[in-house]
Structure formats: structure tokens, C-alpha cells
Amino acid sequence: MSEEQGKYEKTFQRLQLFQGLVHSGCGMSMWCLSNTGEVLYTTSSYEKELKMFLQISGCLKYALEEARDFVRPFIMSDSLGLIWAGEYIFSTGGTERLLIIMGPLFFTEFSVKIIKNELQAMDFSLMLQRSCLNILQKVPVLAMTMVHQYVQMMHYAIMKENILPGQFHYQISEAKERRVTAARQNVKLEHETHFNEYVKEYSREQIILQCIKDGNLNYSNIVAPEIRAAIPDSYETGQPLRESKNVVLIFTALCSRAAVEGGLSVKTAKEMEVSYIRQIENTRTVTELMKLKYTMMEDFVEGVHRFKNGPEISLHIRECYDYIKAHFMEPLDLRKIAKKIGYTEYYLTRKFQKEMGISLLDCIRETRLEYAKVWLITTDKSIQEISEQLQFGTRNYFSRIFKEKEGMTPASYRERARIVGKENEVTECG
Amino acid sequence: MRLKENVDYVLFLEAIKSCSKNVFFQTIEGDCLNLKSVLAQYLFSAISSNTEFMEKSNIVCECQEDYECLKDFISLIE
């Protein structure tokens, strides 16, 4: 067996294990198609019907045409709210490509309920309703973050490399949003979102906003663990795309404000905000919206980064500053940074102080303290954990320098934030 | 008009896009699906495996000329 064949065999072994895991875990189907769209195998029990869904939605056309040269996973969606993820693998010798598709799945349980209500409202026969619902009710419902994780796993099974959700391709569809006319008042909300889930969501947002304020180009690595812990944006209003748009619109405004706090001019930030709001309103599918959200976040981070790295700051100092912002969770050795930049330790510290108006060590400490404040308020991490993860060494040292900066210990800072939060809740309830 | 045997339903739905007016799929259960609508196309796909159901259903075009567009997929003799 040639090396290429061996590699290909191993990829398929990993994929077989992966498809077994996802099928047993959540009932999700996997498909393997030729580069002409012929199904070579699938774990789906509704091969014919679901393949037709894939075709009539235009998703298969997208996968075979637009996505055929992609080397990263791509996520597709249709007007019913069905989501599919795909990626190509090379066949033996690399001469042919095979298309691996995972799906379909829904982001929210509400999607099936809406369709069910519509079918009832249209007075279709029970036989017709049952045929459709039998298929749709077996489609797994997964949070967007879980879908990202499964796609990351699929990519690992295929390429043996890690990938971040921001690196996926998202289908931009011409399909028009289906107007939901179901009588939504008849649909009872069965699930309540727990408060803790909102806290996680808040935590995720705060970390992203902090990265925007810093103009931190390494933000995707920093926010990835937070995104894994986040919940899907679902308010069960019956209009998944509309509510996702609302969430992204609000988030755009928050990003814009964070960028202003990071130093971007109000005019520039507002122009970007308005431009993105228009684009968000014009999106037709959830995948299109997800892609736009990543682009928007990147754009704001880069905008602040460009501002913070104006011409008055030299290239080397800019590199040093970026390095600190990207690696603040790791031990930062001044000597190593100086060596990396090509300066002596003494020259670097003096030049940094002169150009940035803050000493290098203070800059590192300030960066870590800013993230510590966010984590204290938005997470349940212990003070010991925070001091360790942010390289403060001991809890005592962390508490001491935190107190010097904020005038109170980390524990008091967290406690005060909780009291303020509760007071706000009481005020809102009252 | 009835659907021919072994018709590629995806190509059939594709051909409907070129019809000038609505095309309906009338089932023996009394359902009437407007195959120009996206939801109806999904419903049509969902029942496509039920051969008996498909064979006994009727295709009705609002515009007489549209039958010509669909001649590869339907039997013109009722």
C-alpha cells in the first residue's frame, strides 16, 4: 500500500469512528458523496428524502460548485432552517475529491414546531403532515456552539488539524427568508433558559469586547474557549433568523462602543456600525449572518489595532505590544521578548516607555488586570484560578497588586459587582 | 396528468421553475400543493418515497402551455 493510500485509509478510519460517535451521540447523519453529488454512503434513514432537501435548497449545488475548492469546512442552511456542514477529502492519489456532509440539524426546537403549525394551519391531510414531520422530528436540534464543535471534530478527523469556527466558510444564499405565518401563540414554551446560561453568554461577550478594546489580533484564540461555553441565541419567538439578527444587531452596537473605548474615533466606529447594521438586515440565512458576525468582530478589532499602532509608534514596539496582548495568559519573559524583537532588554524597556507612555512591565500587568476584572465579574473562576491563569503567581501577589490598582481586593471587587447586580435586579423588578 | 415512472423529482421541480404559472400536485388524500412554493417542494420531497402515493397523484398546470415544459416528466394522456 502506498503512503498516500495509507493516509487515505487512516482518514476514513477516523471518519468512520467520528460518524459513529455523532450518530450515537445525537442521531446526526453523515454523508459521503462523489464530486458529482452521487451518494456513496450515508448513515441517514431518509436518504432519498433528505438528499432531495439538500438539492432543492441549493445547498448541494453550493457544496459541489462554490465550495469545491475549499480546504476548510463550510456551513450551509436553507429556508426551513435546516443546517448542513461539509468538507472535502482527497481520494487515493489525490486525483478526486469526496464530499463529506454532516446533517441536517436544527439550531432550535422551535423550527419543527413552526413547520408543524403551518402544516396544520394549511389543513393538509394527516398522511402528508406525518410524512414530513416523521423526517423533521428525527433531525437533531443542536446549539450553534455544539455544531461548531462537531464541525471542528469533523475537520480534525479529515485533516488532523485544529480549526477555529471563525475559519469556517459560511454559505451566502440567495434563498429568501421564509415568512413564518404560524399562530405562534399556540406554541407553548417548554424550555426556560437558566440564569447561569445568560451569565456564560455575558462572560463570552465581555471577553470579546475586551479584545476589541485592546485591538487584540489574537482574539480568536482568546475567545475560543468562551465561545465553546456559550449558549445559542434563542428566545423562542418563532422567528429564528429575526431573533438572531436582533442579537447580532445589539452585539454590533456593543462592539462599536468597545471600539470607541479602545480609541477608535466615534465617527469611524459609528460608520462601521451603520454599515454592518445594514448588512445584517440584508442577510437571508443564519449562516450568512454568522459569517457577517465574524467579519464584523474582526473589523472592529483591526480598526482599534490600527489606531493603537499609529505611525508615531515604531514597528518593533508595535510588535512587542501585540505580543503582550496575544500572550498575556502565558509567562512573559522580558529577556525573551527583547531577543524576539532584536533589542537588548534595557533598550527595549526604555524605547517602550518612551513610545507607549507606560513601562513594559506595567503594560503586561495592566493587560492582565483588565482581563482579571472581566473574569471576576463574569465567571465563577476562583481567585486562585484567575491568579494562576493570568500568571500572577500567587493569590497574595495578585490580591496585592489588584488592590493597588483598584483600591480593593479581588474578592471585594467581585462581591461589590454582585451587590450592584442584585440591586439592579431589584430596581428592574420594582 | 400523472407523473411518469422513474422520474427524477429534483429535475421535475427544477423544470417547474420555468413554468409561467402555478403548478399543483393533487394527492388522493385531497391535498393540493403549489409546487412553486418552497414549503410545498419540501412536502413533495418528503412523500417522494411513497410510490403508490406519487403514482396516484395528479399534476395540474394553471397555464395550458406549461404542460409542454413538463412533457418529459408527466404523461400527457390522462
Interface residues (C-beta under 8 A of the other chain):
Chain A: K48 E49 M52 F53 Q55 I56 S79 L80 I115 E118 L119 F124 S125 M127 L128 S131 C132 I135 A175 R178
Chain B: Y9 V10 L13 T27 E29 G30 D31 V38 L39 Q41 Y42 L43 S45 A46 I47 S48 S49 N50 F53
